[in-house]
Amino acid sequence: MRRRCLLVLVVVVVAAALPAVAAARPYKVKDLQVISGPSPFVAGCPGAAFDDTNITGHELEPMITVNRANPRNIVATWKQDVGPNSTRADLVASSLDGGRTWTRSTLPGHTACTGGTADAGSDPWVSSDRGGTVYFSGLTAVFSVEATLTAIVASHSNDGGRSWPSPATLAQHAPGNETPAITGSPTRAGEAYVVWADFAMSNVKFSRTTDGGASWTAPVVVDHAVGAAVFDLAPRLLVLPDGTLLTVFGRAYPEIGLAEGYAARSRDGGRTWAPAVRFLSQPVETFFDPEHPEEELPQPLFPSAAVAPDGSVYVAVERPTSASSGAIGVFKSRDGGLTWSSATLPGVSAYAFEPSIAVDSRGTVGITWYDLRNDRPGDERLTADVWFASSRNRGASWRQTHVAGPTDLRTAPLARHNRVGEYQGLAALRGRGFAAAFTLAAPFAEDGPTDIFYASIRPGKCKHHRSC
């Protein structure tokens, strides 16, 4: 639907010191299952532009949240029926029994498929506030003769994601509105925040609701990139324990192949923002599939950010170095985003992409990602697996677990959509454990070329007390 700027950013807020752990309990994957199901739009969306090019059953780009007021309520979202030029709509799936069973829902008025006027929907995100309201953000697109016009929209659910009103518009259809993300307040019922990029103005914008999504404030500029051919993008908002809002975002210089990561703070609920602090600068190079040199390897370079109970912030970023080697970078701040340290996730040497990060209530940091360590050149497959790593000592040591795969990315039809979308979802469960949502192609996909999967990732049985 549009060309993305190159950039990656992953911020993680990690807080107070925790005692070192000699050997954390190994995590195990439970409840691995498809949650996307057959497309509700098998007849297409008559009247929507490019609808005849959309691929029924092609799902990408999931996000997931665990309800802050009801931990058995898990909600996921994704792009449904993605084609080379458009997407029919964003869908939602919700579970009220801790992820065992799921119910799928549409968003009324979101696109032409669900009674609206927009040609397409994209960039879905979900979160919840302390009172249990679940929030959705995304964008809608209208394809005019001259340009693609996109709007930032948001909706809310008071029944755990089963039903939704028509989305409210936070930014009207215009060129350049992109990559929104929504965050429900962990301390206030009825309060949530949306940040997004405005490519046309080269800035990041913010809006807030204090009435459960019934109304939203006029957009406020978080940061403005200065200079020609410079773009701020892919913002993620965190709420620190003291109420400070922290927006982590990327800055791309596509003409010179440079990516930077920044963090901006607001201490007045998003009304004003302090100058952003840079924590990442790295060159960006496009890497191609060695067996199909005309096709790019997945490299969205989008950030994933999380905050720990003690206020520490974590950011995860992919850092590829060649078509056969790469790394996952982990950045952390213990002072609310003012200063940062960086490290590399151990045990990752193959080409790796799309890390997602979360922190549970005990301070355990979890990261999921894809990598190509099991790919075998010459077999005509592009083999990827989903992995998980956990750390109970603020990133000093990590343990890995295989989550899913191998899956053949060459059976996912859209190379320029990064095969599996631009991001995947990870959220903390109550106590210890994580809820993951991710995209798999053949041989796992059941309805179309890809499906969205859910996995519960929890500690296994503990045999030695000091290892627990």
C-alpha angles and dihedrals in degrees: 000000000000141000115260124219117241113258144123132194135166122178126184124185110210120180143194123003118280125197115265115258120214097206124359120211111269114251122233132202116243134175095018104179146143112262101173100071127175117339115263088212102064089137091053126227108290112216097021115123116253091005091137089063096053116108113230111228095018107131127179145162108035127191127188139195137184114221109252091214098042116028092192088064110086121175129192134180137190146164113276127210099001120194135178092272108021150007124229098221147315115263133203130213122192135190126197096183103060097276100310096113131018138202120204122219138183126220109243113231093010098119139345087279092064102036100281132112103239119108095220147007128213149153097051121192134174136195140151138223130228092268094057101257110144117216132203129196130180143128135263125209135211117194110217127180093259105034149346111269118202133191130198112232137180137191137177139214128209095188102060098276098309096114135021137186120232109287121264117232115239096174122020124236108288138133115286109021104139150153103018122186128188129208126189117215113260091206107033129059114226095020127115139152135216126198126185143164124253105202092184091060096030093233146108119243135200137203132178140201125203097175102062096273098310090118137008133207123249112271118276123201112243096181138352123209113222122213141043119299093010121131134188111208151157099034121190123193126214130186112218121213092257091054096258113144116224122193116196116195144157132244120208130201099187096176093059098030098243131140127192134185124217138181124204126192133211123188096181102061096275099307092117133013132209119230111285121256119224116227103162136044122167139151117254123215128174113238123203133211105265092219095043105033092183091063124076122227115239109279114148093153093207121157128244117199138183140172125221124222090256092054099258113144125216129194125187122201134175113240109187118185101183141349089276103035138048148135144222112240119211119199123187139185127195096186103058099276099311096112131017143199127199137212140164123245106247122233096037116110105135122081105295133186148172104027117191121197136198138161124217128218091268092056096255111149117218129191130184124191145153124247138173100227091125096047114120116206114233098025093101091238129107098214119201132173132196115235136187129205127187134195127190095183105059094274099311090122135008140199124206131218129185109236108179144338164359093223126173108235091191088073088061100088105212114072093174090056088061090254092263101038128261101291143011131211135254128167135170120254121214112285109351122353145061139242113221130192119188144153125256130183128193134011090023102043111100104180113039129332095313139021135193114244133197125209132181108215112197139159114274126226115306119227100176120049096215090054093059 
